[in-house]
Amino acid sequence: MKVLLAGATGAIGLPLLSALAASGHEVVAVIRDPAKRRLVTDRGATAVIADVLDRDALLRAVDGQAADVVMHQATALRKPSRKLGPDDPTIALRERGTAHLLDAARAVGARRFVTQSLITGYGYLDHGDRILTEDDEFGVHAGTVADLVTDSSLATERQVFAADGIEGIALRYGMFYGPNAFSDLFADAMRKRAPILPRGKTGTTSFIHVDDAAAAAVAAMEHGRGGEAYNIVDDQPMSWRDFITTVARVHGTPRPVVTPRWLIRLAVPYLGCLLIDTTLRISHAKATRNLGWAPVHASVTDGLTAR
């Protein structure tokens, strides 16, 4: 298949380019920074230059192109804002960016659209020991600033599922780790002695290595059903305390600085919601059953030590 890929130079995008090429697919990559063209072409793709948030420029860039599938993996996770707001670039990419890419899909004749969603759409809440599946309610509010992220995941899913004449598929990813993902971000913070570990109990969540996330995207593109969402997580949920200390050990950084919970909530409200308030144990059984996909890395520990 011929794939129009947005987010090709991101944490998932780079391994996804390699995975698509290995599966025999042809890729046209939408990139914003011309200086990153070589990252794309070295992995066998063709680059077009456009900002996904600029609809007119995007449509000009893909004019004359043809594709079977559009894949939306565009985020701005490498430069997260200290305080989350409606103008956060990743939120904009999931809301306006999805709308623009759906217009691009129609322009290039694509009949299938795979979008990046997140398991945090199940709500930044303590779900306890219950294992959540795709049958659980999605788009649940916690009454905090983190609801903006929940709403953005819901927005991208609703748009692709409702798109006329397009088979929309959503991948509800766990927290990303691996090169250029959360594990690298936390390692960088610990090298700077940033106070990121809450005192006392932390939340627990499900994670996914970026290579496994990329493999799942290829599987969903090839085998997913339109109108369906799939949880893409590894086998073993992990507390944020264990995640942060494991990252420190594997990356050889200083130990994480333990910080009062109230201070994290005050300084970085969204991070407080994620690290302290949220417990998400997620099942990938549907993706394994229907897509023929399973994570190579069963846990964060396995994935980081294999790097």
ABEGO torsion letter per residue (X at the ends): XBBBBBGAABAAAAAAAAAAAAAGBBBBBBBABAAAAAAAAAAGBBBBBBBAABAAAAAAAABGBBBABBBBABBAAABBBABBBAABAAAAAABAAAAAAAAAAAAAGBABBBBBBBAAAAEBBBAEABBBBAABBBGBBAGBAAAAAAAAAAAAAAAAAABBGBBBBBBBBBBBBEBGBAAAAAAAAAAAGBBABBBEBBBBBBBBBAAAAAAAAAAAAAABBBGBBBBBBBABBBBAAAAAAAAAAAAGBBBBBBBBAAAAAAABAAAAAAAAABBBBBBAAAAAAAAGBBBABABAAAAAAAX
